[in-house]
Amino acid sequence: MPKYDILAIGGGTAGLVTAAGAAGLGARAALVEAHRLGGECLWTGCVPSKALLAAARAAHDARRAAALGVDVTGVTPHAERIFDWIRDAQRRIEPHDSPERFRGLGVDVIEGTARFHSAHEVEVDGRRVEARHIVIATGTRPAVPPIPGLADVPVLTNENLFTLDRIPGRLLVLGAGVVGLEMAQAFARLGSSVEVIEATGHVLPREEPELVERLTTVLVAEGVSFSLDTRIDRARREGENIVLGSGDREFRGDALLVATGRTANVEALELERAGVGLRDGNVAVDARLRTAVPHIWGAGDVIGGLRFTHVADHEARTVLRNALFPLASRVRYDVVPWVIFTDPELAHVGLTEREARERHGDDVRVWTRPFDDVDRAIADGQAEGMVKLITTASGRLLGGHVLGHGAGSLIAEVALAMRHGLGAKAIATTIHAYPTYPEAIKQAAESWYRSRLTGVTKSLVRWLVRR
Ligand SMILES: Cc1cc2nc3c(=O)[nH]c(=O)nc-3n(C[C@H](O)[C@H](O)[C@H](O)COP(=O)(O)OP(=O)(O)OC[C@H]3O[C@@H](n4cnc5c(N)ncnc54)[C@H](O)[C@@H]3O)c2cc1C
């Protein structure tokens, strides 16, 4: 009999949730981690990036305080102390993901790099581990594009960015995706001059274009430059400078952040020994997160799709249900919220307007509420942004998009409503406290509600009032 019921490979969010969940349900669980428990989110992703953004926001808020009548002088970001702040945040969160905690929960934590020996056995540094179910949760690493000369220049990625000991003077950012934009704003606020270079013509291509346009306007006003439709074809080092070339244009910086996408960590696993296949470089799974081998599963960034911590968590829970219980549970990707943690934040759930029109045609209705119509946002001096709700004519919510202060928190209400089939009416008829930001969501939903007041309803009301 195999020693374990479940073996998770990879100690990031997906592996940790799998192993802790399995042990909590009474299964014999093991977790293999090659480097450090906590994975990308704790060490090189969410936590350090949000701590860096918090330091950058502090500098920005101090500078803009004058607009609210408060003069703050001498705003000086200290690189060493900012990076200490980041490490401190990680140190405080680390115990949640520590090997001791997981051993205490009943998980066997095995340190080392896993590779398949067979479909039921994994080898970790020469030791064989057998399990009934194996969950591949090995995450991703930065994909660095094959640009001639790039291998000879010092490149920053999310893996080494947070161990810097200085704020770059001139930062080049390759890629206008989520990581590129968050870090561009953070370093611009900390004093770097920042140039974002993007091969396509789009910033954040998955997001609502009008909200992206408002966001890029804010970033440009804060000093971030954008070069779109610019495919870098060469790189070289010139003394302290990094030079990137695109045709006859050249960009110079003293640091280069590459944020051009991710590659799944699959090579070390020797998947062919187990019969597990790949799709577009990611571990191929079906809607129940099962690979081609019935007892081998995939969860988290390694399976591609929406690469977020909360999605990795949700997928791990789905794998647990499917592996341990006679249930067939699928992940619903249609109501997944996500947030770009720029300031203002940009939050997204469900369909964009374009996607909604492709699927629902003329039945689509769009309701917006700019933040400069929201009392709390005006009073706080945070009036940049907009809520955009997408519904059917009958008020079914198809998507929600918020650019604005606290958008990441605001989107939860829309996600809750969508997940549980509550329409715009439920939001519009719920009392929201005044003055708060969620009123922006309510006011957008109320626009739908008012649209239901047809001529017939209005005539009826007139008749009732005057009778
Ligand atoms: C800069 C940045 C900021 C981000 N910010 C956010 C955010 O704000 N919110 C959000 O939701 N998401 C954010 N993300 C994405 C988030 O970090 C990932 O979605 C999440 O960490 C994925 O978890 P995972 O468990 O799938 O993989 P990972 O966390 O990558 O874990 C995989 C683990 O597997 C280990 N491993 C790999 N191969 C082997 C092997 N052969 N044997 C043993 N162990 C192995 C690795 O060492 C690693 O610890 C951010 C990402 C980046 C890069």
The ligand as a MOL file (V3000), in Angstrom:
LIG
                    3D

  0  0  0     0  0            999 V3000
M  V30 BEGIN CTAB
M  V30 COUNTS 53 58 0 0 0
M  V30 BEGIN ATOM
M  V30 1 C 5.5990 40.0300 -9.0770 0
M  V30 2 C 4.3690 39.1830 -8.9060 0
M  V30 3 C 3.3060 39.6650 -8.1690 0
M  V30 4 C 2.1720 38.8890 -7.9960 0
M  V30 5 N 1.1430 39.4170 -7.2860 0
M  V30 6 C 0.0070 38.7080 -7.1420 0
M  V30 7 C -1.0800 39.2380 -6.4060 0
M  V30 8 O -1.0110 40.3530 -5.9080 0
M  V30 9 N -2.1940 38.4820 -6.2700 0
M  V30 10 C -2.2950 37.2370 -6.8120 0
M  V30 11 O -3.3390 36.5900 -6.6710 0
M  V30 12 N -1.2670 36.6880 -7.5100 0
M  V30 13 C -0.1240 37.4000 -7.6790 0
M  V30 14 N 0.9270 36.8450 -8.3640 0
M  V30 15 C 0.8030 35.4520 -8.8720 0
M  V30 16 C 1.0270 34.4400 -7.7290 0
M  V30 17 O 2.2970 34.6630 -7.1800 0
M  V30 18 C 0.9150 33.0140 -8.2680 0
M  V30 19 O -0.3140 32.8600 -8.9460 0
M  V30 20 C 0.9560 31.9510 -7.1550 0
M  V30 21 O 2.0790 32.1300 -6.3460 0
M  V30 22 C 0.9850 30.5450 -7.7800 0
M  V30 23 O 1.0960 29.5650 -6.8050 0
M  V30 24 P 1.5300 28.0610 -7.1960 0
M  V30 25 O 1.3860 27.2550 -5.9530 0
M  V30 26 O 0.8260 27.6250 -8.4030 0
M  V30 27 O 3.0580 28.1670 -7.6330 0
M  V30 28 P 4.3540 28.7130 -6.8780 0
M  V30 29 O 4.0180 29.6640 -5.7980 0
M  V30 30 O 5.2780 29.1730 -7.9610 0
M  V30 31 O 4.9590 27.4250 -6.1610 0
M  V30 32 C 5.5920 26.3940 -6.8560 0
M  V30 33 C 6.6220 25.7690 -5.9410 0
M  V30 34 O 7.0820 24.5550 -6.5290 0
M  V30 35 C 8.4600 24.3970 -6.2600 0
M  V30 36 N 8.9930 23.4580 -7.2590 0
M  V30 37 C 9.1040 23.6530 -8.5910 0
M  V30 38 N 9.5740 22.5120 -9.1900 0
M  V30 39 C 9.7340 21.6050 -8.2000 0
M  V30 40 C 10.1540 20.2560 -8.1690 0
M  V30 41 N 10.5010 19.5860 -9.2810 0
M  V30 42 N 10.2280 19.6250 -6.9550 0
M  V30 43 C 9.8520 20.2610 -5.8200 0
M  V30 44 N 9.4370 21.5330 -5.7960 0
M  V30 45 C 9.3600 22.1950 -6.9730 0
M  V30 46 C 8.9920 25.8310 -6.3710 0
M  V30 47 O 10.2140 25.9670 -5.6610 0
M  V30 48 C 7.8590 26.6410 -5.7450 0
M  V30 49 O 8.0630 26.8570 -4.3700 0
M  V30 50 C 2.0910 37.5910 -8.5590 0
M  V30 51 C 3.1650 37.0900 -9.2960 0
M  V30 52 C 4.2920 37.8720 -9.4740 0
M  V30 53 C 5.4400 37.3210 -10.2680 0
M  V30 END ATOM
M  V30 BEGIN BOND
M  V30 1 1 1 2
M  V30 2 1 2 3
M  V30 3 2 2 52
M  V30 4 2 3 4
M  V30 5 1 4 5
M  V30 6 1 4 50
M  V30 7 2 5 6
M  V30 8 1 6 7
M  V30 9 1 6 13
M  V30 10 2 7 8
M  V30 11 1 7 9
M  V30 12 1 9 10
M  V30 13 2 10 11
M  V30 14 1 10 12
M  V30 15 2 12 13
M  V30 16 1 13 14
M  V30 17 1 14 15
M  V30 18 1 14 50
M  V30 19 1 15 16
M  V30 20 1 16 17
M  V30 21 1 16 18
M  V30 22 1 18 19
M  V30 23 1 18 20
M  V30 24 1 20 21
M  V30 25 1 20 22
M  V30 26 1 22 23
M  V30 27 1 23 24
M  V30 28 2 24 25
M  V30 29 1 24 26
M  V30 30 1 24 27
M  V30 31 1 27 28
M  V30 32 2 28 29
M  V30 33 1 28 30
M  V30 34 1 28 31
M  V30 35 1 31 32
M  V30 36 1 32 33
M  V30 37 1 33 34
M  V30 38 1 33 48
M  V30 39 1 34 35
M  V30 40 1 35 36
M  V30 41 1 35 46
M  V30 42 1 36 37
M  V30 43 1 36 45
M  V30 44 2 37 38
M  V30 45 1 38 39
M  V30 46 1 39 40
M  V30 47 2 39 45
M  V30 48 1 40 41
M  V30 49 2 40 42
M  V30 50 1 42 43
M  V30 51 2 43 44
M  V30 52 1 44 45
M  V30 53 1 46 47
M  V30 54 1 46 48
M  V30 55 1 48 49
M  V30 56 2 50 51
M  V30 57 1 51 52
M  V30 58 1 52 53
M  V30 END BOND
M  V30 END CTAB
M  END
